[in-house]
Amino acid sequence: MASNAPRPAVGAGARTRFTSIPNFSDQPSLPRIMKLRLGIKESKGTSKEHPKETDHFVLDIDDSVVPADAKEIKARFESLYGERPLVITGVRSLATEEETFSSDFEKWRSGKLWCHGNGVEASRKINGVWMPLDICAHNGCPDYDPREFTSRLRFMLPEVSMSGYVQIDTGSIYSSANIRNGLNLARLHAVQLFGEPRISAIPLTLLRAPQGIEFDGKLNQHFIMHLRPENQTLGSLKQLAASRPMLPAAGASIPDTEFDMPEDHIPASEQQEEDVFDPDLADFIDAAKPLLKWNAGTEEAKRAQFPRQADLHAHAVSEVDRAIKALFDALKMPDRDAKDLRAKFQDSPLSLLGDLLARWDSLPVETRRARKAGAA
């Protein structure tokens, strides 16, 4: 019995097989397996967490890594570098410098990137669509803030894992400059070894070193990042070039950073941690002001010198201690009486200072003048 199915047209072949979608299937992406953070988060007695800079790298394995693999990666990392590493050796860049290191100015809202640029031009998300902007820092953009830039360093640690790359975010101009200088030196090495200015195949070392940075008139110590080629001779580098080491595959892009908000790059070298108001410190400062005879002008100058509440409190404590010592010397109190008075107010230096000031004010004017002259 003849089939009623239609016969294929003359020249027609089998069904065409589609295996990829343009602009979707042809964009391979290199996965990230971990971040090395520059600090930790602490609450400081409030519900809001604030970043606090550390003197070492902090390992943070991505949640996308299988738990068993994450445990193994952590063990390998700590066996090589320790739990509080200052130096990371065996660093390999990604295939290109653009993939390895990037910097731009960024604006974030609710954990999402909505505007970024390079200081000349920018791109902003408007009604869910990224639109080019002709204005940025140099053209008077009202949203521009030179402190809100982000640099991202991405690299491989082959001795830890080849299953993905490692990332570090920083907002420090010093760390960013040091990283670019290190990549430039690697490029110069590659020209001598391979005849082309690539950064891959040059083993690098990443480290943090203490450096004094001035901010708001104060010199603070921060732990700045440095990236440089490993300490090798020209001969050892030539042997490395001849060995043709395995490199990350060229063309594997990095994931978009649109939802990768850098939460812990704030405690950078040129920035201060956010000042958290402490009512107990404020009460001490307010009570100390009249005892130390700080008028409005003095207080304004002190707050300009010590903009952070904790620093102003520490200065006030120091001033109170200095005033107490000076008054004990001026009153010429017997040692036993002085000891008893200190014991009485051992938990309240402000009360002790108030008592000593009252004793001083009760002395005859001539006595006070004579003792001040003697102290001078």
C-alpha positions as CSV (number, residue, x, y, z in Angstrom):
1,M,0.0,0.0,0.0
2,A,1.5,3.3,-1.1
3,S,2.3,5.8,1.6
4,N,0.4,9.1,1.7
5,A,3.5,11.0,3.1
6,P,4.7,13.7,0.7
7,R,7.8,12.8,-1.2
8,P,10.9,15.1,-0.7
9,A,11.4,17.6,-3.4
10,V,14.0,16.9,-5.9
11,G,17.4,18.1,-4.7
12,A,16.3,18.5,-1.1
13,G,18.6,17.0,1.6
14,A,18.2,16.1,5.2
15,R,17.1,18.6,7.9
16,T,19.7,21.3,8.5
17,R,21.2,20.9,12.0
18,F,21.8,24.1,14.0
19,T,24.3,23.8,16.9
20,S,24.9,27.5,17.9
21,I,23.2,30.9,18.0
22,P,25.1,33.9,16.6
23,N,26.1,36.4,19.3
24,F,25.1,33.9,22.0
25,S,26.9,30.6,21.6
26,D,30.1,32.0,20.1
27,Q,31.2,34.0,23.2
28,P,33.2,31.7,25.4
29,S,33.7,33.1,28.9
30,L,36.5,32.3,31.4
31,P,35.0,31.5,34.9
32,R,36.1,33.2,38.1
33,I,36.9,30.9,41.0
34,M,37.9,33.2,43.7
35,K,38.6,36.8,44.8
36,L,41.5,38.0,46.9
37,R,40.1,40.7,49.0
38,L,42.0,43.6,50.6
39,G,40.1,43.7,53.9
40,I,37.3,42.3,56.0
41,K,33.9,43.6,57.0
42,E,33.0,44.6,60.5
43,S,29.8,46.1,62.0
44,K,31.4,48.4,64.6
45,G,28.4,48.1,66.8
46,T,25.9,49.0,64.1
47,S,23.8,46.9,61.7
48,K,25.6,48.2,58.7
49,E,28.9,46.6,57.8
50,H,31.9,48.6,56.9
51,P,35.1,47.5,55.1
52,K,38.3,47.4,57.2
53,E,41.7,47.2,55.5
54,T,43.9,44.3,56.4
55,D,47.7,43.9,56.0
56,H,47.3,40.7,54.0
57,F,45.2,39.2,51.2
58,V,41.9,37.5,52.2
59,L,40.8,34.4,50.3
60,D,37.2,34.4,49.2
61,I,36.2,31.4,46.9
62,D,33.2,32.0,44.7
63,D,29.9,30.4,45.6
64,S,29.7,28.9,42.1
65,V,32.6,26.5,42.9
66,V,31.6,23.0,43.9
67,P,32.1,22.6,47.7
68,A,34.5,19.7,47.4
69,D,36.6,21.7,44.8
70,A,36.4,24.8,47.0
71,K,37.8,22.9,50.0
72,E,40.7,21.5,47.8
73,I,41.4,25.0,46.4
74,K,41.5,26.5,49.8
75,A,43.9,23.8,51.1
76,R,46.3,24.3,48.1
77,F,46.2,28.0,48.4
78,E,47.0,28.0,52.2
79,S,49.7,25.4,51.8
80,L,51.5,27.6,49.3
81,Y,50.9,31.1,50.7
82,G,49.6,30.6,54.3
83,E,46.4,31.8,55.9
84,R,47.4,35.5,56.0
85,P,49.5,35.9,52.8
86,L,51.5,39.0,52.0
87,V,53.2,37.6,48.9
88,I,51.5,35.5,46.1
89,T,54.0,33.9,43.7
90,G,53.3,32.0,40.5
91,V,50.9,34.6,39.1
92,R,50.1,34.3,35.4
93,S,48.3,37.0,33.5
94,L,45.4,36.2,31.2
95,A,45.9,36.2,27.4
96,T,45.7,40.0,26.9
97,E,46.3,43.1,29.0
98,E,42.7,44.2,28.6
99,E,41.5,41.0,30.1
100,T,44.1,41.1,32.9
101,F,43.7,44.7,34.1
102,S,41.0,47.3,33.7
103,S,40.2,50.7,35.2
104,D,37.2,53.0,34.9
105,F,35.0,55.4,36.8
106,E,31.8,53.7,38.1
107,K,28.5,54.6,39.6
108,W,26.4,52.0,41.3
109,R,22.8,51.9,42.6
110,S,21.3,49.0,44.5
111,G,24.2,46.8,43.6
112,K,23.9,47.5,39.9
113,L,26.2,49.5,37.6
114,W,24.3,52.3,36.0
115,C,27.1,54.6,34.6
116,H,30.7,54.2,33.9
117,G,33.3,56.0,31.8
118,N,37.0,56.8,31.3
119,G,37.0,60.5,32.1
120,V,36.3,61.6,28.5
121,E,33.3,59.6,27.5
122,A,30.9,57.4,29.3
123,S,28.0,54.9,29.0
124,R,24.9,55.1,31.1
125,K,21.9,52.8,31.5
126,I,18.7,54.6,30.6
127,N,15.4,52.7,30.7
128,G,17.3,49.4,30.8
129,V,19.4,50.3,27.7
130,W,23.1,51.3,27.7
131,M,23.5,54.6,26.0
132,P,26.7,56.4,25.0
133,L,27.3,59.8,26.7
134,D,29.6,62.6,25.3
135,I,30.1,64.0,28.8
136,C,32.3,62.7,31.6
137,A,34.8,64.2,34.0
138,H,36.4,66.6,31.5
139,N,33.1,67.8,30.2
140,G,31.5,68.7,33.5
141,C,29.4,65.6,34.4
142,P,27.7,66.3,37.7
143,D,28.0,62.6,38.7
144,Y,31.7,62.5,38.3
145,D,33.8,61.7,41.4
146,P,37.5,61.0,41.0
147,R,37.4,58.8,44.1
148,E,34.9,56.4,42.6
149,F,37.1,54.6,40.1
150,T,37.6,50.8,40.2
151,S,40.6,48.8,39.0
152,R,40.3,45.0,38.5
153,L,43.2,42.7,38.3
154,R,42.5,39.2,36.9
155,F,45.1,36.4,36.7
156,M,45.6,32.6,37.0
157,L,47.3,30.7,39.8
158,P,48.2,27.4,38.0
159,E,49.7,25.8,41.1
160,V,46.3,26.3,42.9
161,S,43.8,25.6,40.2
162,M,43.4,25.9,36.4
163,S,39.6,25.8,36.6
164,G,39.3,29.6,36.5
165,Y,40.8,33.0,37.2
166,V,41.4,35.0,40.4
167,Q,40.3,38.7,40.7
168,I,41.2,41.6,42.9
169,D,39.3,44.9,43.1
170,T,41.0,48.1,44.3
171,G,40.2,51.8,44.3
172,S,43.7,52.9,45.2
173,I,45.6,55.0,42.7
174,Y,48.9,53.8,44.2
175,S,48.1,50.1,43.8
176,S,46.7,50.7,40.3
177,A,49.9,52.5,39.2
178,N,52.1,49.7,40.7
179,I,50.1,47.0,38.9
180,R,50.4,48.9,35.5
181,N,54.1,49.4,36.1
182,G,54.5,45.6,36.7
183,L,52.6,44.7,33.6
184,N,54.7,47.2,31.6
185,L,57.9,45.5,32.8
186,A,56.5,42.1,31.9
187,R,55.8,43.4,28.4
188,L,59.4,44.6,28.1
189,H,60.6,41.2,29.1
190,A,58.4,39.5,26.6
191,V,59.8,41.8,23.8
192,Q,63.3,40.5,24.6
193,L,62.2,36.8,24.8
194,F,59.5,36.5,22.2
195,G,60.0,39.6,20.0
196,E,56.5,40.8,20.8
197,P,55.1,43.0,23.6
198,R,52.8,40.5,25.3
199,I,52.4,40.1,29.1
200,S,51.5,36.3,29.1
201,A,54.1,33.7,29.8
202,I,56.0,36.0,32.2
203,P,55.7,34.7,35.8
204,L,54.7,37.4,38.2
205,T,54.6,38.1,41.9
206,L,51.9,39.9,43.7
207,L,52.5,41.4,47.1
208,R,51.4,44.0,49.7
209,A,53.9,46.3,51.3
210,P,53.4,49.0,54.0
211,Q,53.5,52.6,52.7
212,G,52.8,55.9,54.4
213,I,50.0,57.8,52.6
214,E,48.9,61.4,53.6
215,F,45.2,62.0,53.7
216,D,43.5,65.1,55.2
217,G,46.8,66.3,56.6
218,K,47.5,62.9,58.4
219,L,50.1,60.3,57.5
220,N,48.6,56.8,57.7
221,Q,50.1,53.4,57.0
222,H,48.4,51.3,54.4
223,F,49.3,48.1,52.7
224,I,49.7,48.8,49.0
225,M,49.7,46.2,46.2
226,H,52.7,45.7,43.9
227,L,52.9,43.4,40.9
228,R,56.2,42.6,39.3
229,P,58.0,39.9,37.3
230,E,59.4,37.2,39.5
231,N,63.1,37.6,40.5
232,Q,64.8,35.6,37.7
233,T,67.9,36.0,35.6
234,L,67.8,36.6,31.9
235,G,69.1,33.0,31.4
236,S,66.2,31.5,33.4
237,L,63.7,33.6,31.5
238,K,65.2,32.3,28.2
239,Q,64.8,28.7,29.5
240,L,61.2,29.6,30.4
241,A,60.6,30.9,26.9
242,A,62.0,27.7,25.3
243,S,59.8,25.5,27.5
244,R,56.6,27.0,25.9
245,P,54.5,27.1,29.1
246,M,50.8,26.6,29.0
247,L,48.9,29.8,28.6
248,P,45.3,30.8,29.1
249,A,43.4,30.4,25.7
250,A,43.2,33.6,23.8
251,G,39.7,34.9,23.0
252,A,38.0,33.6,26.2
253,S,36.3,36.7,27.5
254,I,35.8,37.7,31.1
255,P,32.2,38.0,32.5
256,D,30.6,41.4,32.4
257,T,31.1,43.4,35.6
258,E,27.6,45.0,35.5
259,F,26.6,43.1,38.6
260,D,30.0,42.7,40.1
261,M,30.0,45.6,42.6
262,P,33.4,46.0,44.3
263,E,32.3,46.0,48.0
264,D,35.7,45.9,49.7
265,H,37.9,48.2,47.6
266,I,36.9,51.3,49.7
267,P,39.6,51.1,52.4
268,A,42.2,52.1,49.9
269,S,45.4,54.0,50.5
270,E,44.1,57.5,49.8
271,Q,40.7,57.0,51.5
272,Q,39.5,56.8,55.0
273,E,37.2,54.3,56.4
274,E,33.7,55.6,57.0
275,D,33.4,57.3,60.4
276,V,30.8,55.6,62.6
277,F,29.2,57.9,65.2
278,D,29.7,56.6,68.8
279,P,27.5,58.4,71.4
280,D,29.9,57.4,74.3
281,L,32.8,59.0,72.6
282,A,30.7,62.1,71.8
283,D,29.7,62.4,75.5
284,F,33.3,62.2,76.6
285,I,34.4,64.9,74.2
286,D,31.5,67.2,75.2
287,A,32.3,66.8,78.9
288,A,36.0,67.3,78.3
289,K,35.6,70.6,76.4
290,P,34.9,72.9,79.3
291,L,37.4,71.3,81.5
292,L,40.1,71.7,78.8
293,K,38.8,75.2,78.2
294,W,38.1,74.6,74.5
295,N,36.2,77.5,73.1
296,A,34.3,77.4,69.8
297,G,37.4,78.4,67.8
298,T,39.5,75.8,69.6
299,E,37.0,73.0,69.0
300,E,36.7,73.9,65.3
301,A,40.4,73.7,64.9
302,K,40.6,70.4,66.8
303,R,37.9,68.9,64.6
304,A,39.7,70.0,61.5
305,Q,42.9,68.4,62.8
306,F,41.1,65.2,63.8
307,P,38.1,64.7,61.5
308,R,37.4,61.2,62.7
309,Q,35.5,61.0,66.0
310,A,37.8,58.2,67.3
311,D,40.9,60.3,66.7
312,L,39.4,63.4,68.3
313,H,38.4,61.3,71.3
314,A,41.9,59.9,71.6
315,H,43.3,63.4,71.5
316,A,40.9,64.6,74.2
317,V,41.9,61.6,76.4
318,S,45.5,62.6,75.9
319,E,44.8,66.2,76.8
320,V,42.9,65.2,79.9
321,D,45.8,63.0,81.1
322,R,48.3,65.8,80.4
323,A,46.2,68.3,82.3
324,I,45.8,66.0,85.3
325,K,49.5,65.5,85.5
326,A,50.2,69.2,85.3
327,L,47.7,70.0,88.1
328,F,49.1,67.3,90.4
329,D,52.5,68.9,89.9
330,A,51.2,72.5,90.5
331,L,49.1,71.6,93.6
332,K,52.2,70.0,95.2
333,M,49.9,67.4,96.9
334,P,51.5,64.9,99.2
335,D,52.0,61.5,97.5
336,R,49.6,59.7,99.8
337,D,46.8,62.3,99.2
338,A,47.5,62.1,95.4
339,K,47.3,58.3,95.5
340,D,44.0,58.3,97.4
341,L,42.5,60.9,95.0
342,R,43.6,58.8,92.0
343,A,42.0,55.7,93.5
344,K,38.8,57.6,94.2
345,F,38.4,58.6,90.6
346,Q,40.2,55.7,88.9
347,D,37.2,55.1,86.6
348,S,36.4,58.7,85.8
349,P,39.4,60.8,84.6
350,L,37.0,63.7,83.9
351,S,35.8,63.8,87.5
352,L,39.4,63.7,88.7
353,L,40.3,66.6,86.4
354,G,37.2,68.5,87.7
355,D,38.2,67.9,91.3
356,L,41.8,69.1,90.7
357,L,40.6,72.2,88.9
358,A,38.4,73.1,91.8
359,R,41.3,72.7,94.2
360,W,43.5,74.8,92.0
361,D,40.8,77.6,91.7
362,S,40.5,77.6,95.5
363,L,44.1,78.6,96.0
364,P,45.0,82.3,96.5
365,V,45.7,84.1,93.2
366,E,49.3,85.0,94.4
367,T,49.9,81.3,95.1
368,R,48.7,80.3,91.6
369,R,50.8,83.0,90.0
370,A,53.9,81.9,91.9
371,R,53.5,78.3,91.1
372,K,52.9,79.0,87.4
373,A,56.0,81.2,87.4
374,G,58.0,78.4,89.0
375,A,56.7,75.8,86.6
376,A,57.7,78.1,83.7
